[in-house]
Amino acid sequence: MSISLDVPLNASQSAAQRKSEVLVEALPWIRRFQGCTVVVKYGGNAMVDPTLQQAFADDIVFMASVGIRPIVVHGGGPQINAMLHNQGTPVEFRNGLRVTSPEVMDVVRMVLVGQVGRQLVNRINTFAPLAVGMSGEDAGLLSARRSRVEVDGEPVDMGLVGEISAVNTDLINDMLDRSQIPVIAPVSPEVDDQGNPTGEVLNVNADAAATAIAQALRAEKLVMLTNVAGIYRTWPDPRTLIPDISVSDLRRMIPRLGEGMRPKAQALLEAIDGGVTSSAIVDGRIEHALLLEIFTTKGVGTMARPDDYNSGVTDD
């Protein structure tokens, strides 16, 4: 006598089965990234939509709970623009970077450190006291040099805008070893060409800061949340979204990309060239996009990888 195992499931049982399938798919990826450092750039819609804010905090806590060492680097462009608008201060960008006067720098520091960073720390710490909000000014975390920007071959004065020149990796690793989650605002003390502090504080692009931190730590992965689905072979045809791309192919593609996508693609490339194992652009408009990128086989954005990349996870 045989017993059939093909038993109809009720709605709650079906939902439970789907959840179990998700967990089974995630398991090899959890094992793959356990103990690894992952740098996440927090930006786009995920920063301004309360539902997405909470989903992002959930994702970061989940990562930490399964043994991953997450670091968050956040921007705050919409919030900075709103405060400048309320003050009647003009907003100006050149080559994708914010022209930063001393007055604008005061707002940048206030918003990034006092508003955006604190909100994210609070959401994460609702679960457990894991997150530590800080900026590049704290304990010598970051150093930066003034950016030199040219437009049409002419130098442009961007004001207090910088590029990361040094990262205090010992400080970050000590925090990660204590199971803390650094939440970093990308403002940094300026140093001169000899590495001496000038007394100024510089505004650093969050994508560039996240890339520099990931490079310095030789992170396993850099994930950048943004407001696009990823890199397209033919913009804006969604059928041409590229799920993963080798650095050789990406290097050839960058000159053909539009101005909006080119800096993001360049950041992915620079991360890999700087020793990061893989890097990805992820659509921050998707709830739990971070978990979907890290813990599923297909992911939800575009991942850049070395030509000889091996994920270490096999499809069964």
Backbone hydrogen bonds, N-H to C=O, Kabsch-Sander energy under -0.5 kcal/mol:
donor,donor_aa,acceptor,acceptor_aa,energy
4,S,2,S,-0.5
7,V,5,L,-2.0
14,S,10,N,-2.5
15,A,11,A,-2.2
16,A,12,S,-2.1
17,Q,13,Q,-2.3
18,R,14,S,-2.2
19,K,15,A,-2.0
20,S,16,A,-2.2
21,E,17,Q,-2.1
22,V,18,R,-1.9
23,L,19,K,-2.2
24,V,20,S,-2.3
25,E,21,E,-2.2
26,A,22,V,-2.1
27,L,23,L,-1.7
29,W,26,A,-0.6
30,I,26,A,-2.5
31,R,27,L,-2.4
32,R,28,P,-1.9
33,F,29,W,-2.2
34,Q,30,I,-1.0
35,G,67,G,-2.9
36,C,33,F,-2.5
38,V,69,R,-1.9
39,V,221,K,-2.5
40,V,71,I,-3.2
41,K,223,V,-3.1
42,Y,40,V,-0.7
42,Y,73,V,-2.5
43,G,41,K,-0.6
46,A,43,G,-0.8
47,M,44,G,-2.0
48,V,45,N,-1.2
49,D,45,N,-2.0
53,Q,49,D,-2.7
54,Q,50,P,-2.2
55,A,51,T,-2.2
56,F,52,L,-2.4
57,A,53,Q,-2.2
58,D,54,Q,-2.6
59,D,55,A,-2.4
60,I,56,F,-2.4
61,V,57,A,-2.3
62,F,58,D,-2.6
63,M,59,D,-2.5
64,A,60,I,-2.2
65,S,61,V,-2.3
66,V,62,F,-1.4
66,V,63,M,-0.6
67,G,64,A,-1.4
68,I,63,M,-2.3
69,R,36,C,-3.1
71,I,38,V,-2.2
72,V,182,P,-2.7
73,V,40,V,-2.8
74,H,184,I,-2.2
75,G,42,Y,-1.9
80,I,76,G,-2.6
81,N,77,G,-2.8
82,A,78,P,-2.1
83,M,79,Q,-2.0
84,L,80,I,-2.5
85,H,81,N,-2.5
86,N,82,A,-2.2
87,Q,83,M,-1.6
88,G,84,L,-0.7
88,G,85,H,-0.9
89,T,84,L,-2.8
92,E,90,P,-0.5
94,R,97,L,-2.6
97,L,94,R,-1.9
99,V,92,E,-2.8
100,T,158,M,-2.7
101,S,99,V,-0.7
105,M,101,S,-2.9
106,D,102,P,-1.7
107,V,103,E,-1.2
108,V,104,V,-2.7
109,R,105,M,-2.6
110,M,106,D,-2.0
111,V,107,V,-2.9
112,L,108,V,-2.7
113,V,109,R,-2.0
114,G,109,R,-0.9
114,G,110,M,-1.1
115,Q,111,V,-1.5
116,V,111,V,-2.7
117,G,112,L,-2.0
119,Q,115,Q,-2.4
120,L,116,V,-2.1
121,V,117,G,-2.5
122,N,118,R,-2.4
123,R,119,Q,-2.0
124,I,120,L,-2.5
125,N,121,V,-2.7
126,T,123,R,-0.8
127,F,124,I,-1.6
128,A,124,I,-0.9
130,L,128,A,-2.6
131,A,128,A,-0.5
132,V,181,I,-2.5
134,M,183,V,-2.5
136,G,185,A,-1.2
136,G,187,V,-1.3
138,D,135,S,-1.8
140,G,137,E,-0.7
141,L,138,D,-1.6
142,L,136,G,-2.0
143,S,166,A,-2.0
144,A,189,P,-1.9
145,R,163,E,-2.4
147,S,161,V,-2.9
149,V,147,S,-0.6
149,V,156,V,-0.7
151,V,154,E,-2.8
154,E,151,V,-1.6
156,V,149,V,-3.0
158,M,156,V,-0.9
160,L,100,T,-3.6
161,V,159,G,-1.9
162,G,203,N,-2.3
163,E,145,R,-2.4
165,S,143,S,-2.9
166,A,143,S,-1.5
168,N,141,L,-3.1
169,T,167,V,-1.7
172,I,168,N,-1.6
173,N,169,T,-2.9
174,D,170,D,-2.2
175,M,171,L,-1.8
176,L,172,I,-2.5
177,D,173,N,-2.5
178,R,174,D,-1.0
178,R,175,M,-0.6
179,S,176,L,-1.9
180,Q,175,M,-2.5
181,I,130,L,-2.6
183,V,132,V,-2.6
184,I,72,V,-3.4
184,I,182,P,-0.6
185,A,134,M,-2.4
187,V,185,A,-2.0
188,S,202,L,-2.2
190,E,200,E,-2.8
191,V,144,A,-2.7
192,D,196,N,-2.5
195,G,192,D,-2.2
198,T,190,E,-2.1
199,G,190,E,-0.6
202,L,188,S,-3.5
203,N,160,L,-2.8
204,V,186,P,-2.1
204,V,202,L,-0.5
205,N,162,G,-0.5
209,A,205,N,-2.5
210,A,206,A,-2.7
211,T,207,D,-2.2
212,A,208,A,-2.4
213,I,209,A,-2.4
214,A,210,A,-2.5
215,Q,211,T,-2.5
216,A,212,A,-2.4
217,L,213,I,-1.9
218,R,214,A,-0.6
218,R,215,Q,-1.1
219,A,214,A,-2.5
220,E,37,T,-2.2
221,K,37,T,-1.2
222,L,278,S,-1.7
223,V,39,V,-2.7
224,M,280,A,-2.8
225,L,41,K,-2.7
225,L,223,V,-0.6
226,T,282,V,-2.4
233,R,240,T,-2.2
237,D,234,T,-2.1
240,T,237,D,-2.1
241,L,238,P,-1.4
242,I,231,I,-2.9
245,I,303,M,-2.7
247,V,305,R,-1.6
250,L,246,S,-2.6
251,R,247,V,-2.6
252,R,248,S,-1.5
253,M,249,D,-1.6
254,I,250,L,-2.2
256,R,253,M,-2.1
257,L,253,M,-0.6
257,L,254,I,-1.6
262,R,258,G,-2.4
265,A,261,M,-2.5
266,Q,262,R,-2.5
267,A,263,P,-2.0
268,L,264,K,-1.9
269,L,265,A,-2.2
270,E,266,Q,-2.9
271,A,267,A,-2.1
272,I,268,L,-1.8
273,D,269,L,-2.7
274,G,270,E,-1.7
275,G,272,I,-1.9
276,V,271,A,-2.5
277,T,219,A,-1.6
278,S,220,E,-0.8
279,S,304,A,-2.1
280,A,222,L,-2.5
281,I,302,T,-2.2
282,V,224,M,-2.6
284,G,226,T,-3.0
284,G,282,V,-0.9
286,I,283,D,-1.7
287,E,285,R,-0.5
289,A,286,I,-1.6
292,L,288,H,-2.1
293,E,289,A,-2.1
294,I,290,L,-1.9
295,F,291,L,-3.0
296,T,292,L,-0.6
302,T,281,I,-2.1
303,M,243,P,-2.3
304,A,279,S,-3.8
305,R,245,I,-1.9
309,Y,306,P,-1.7
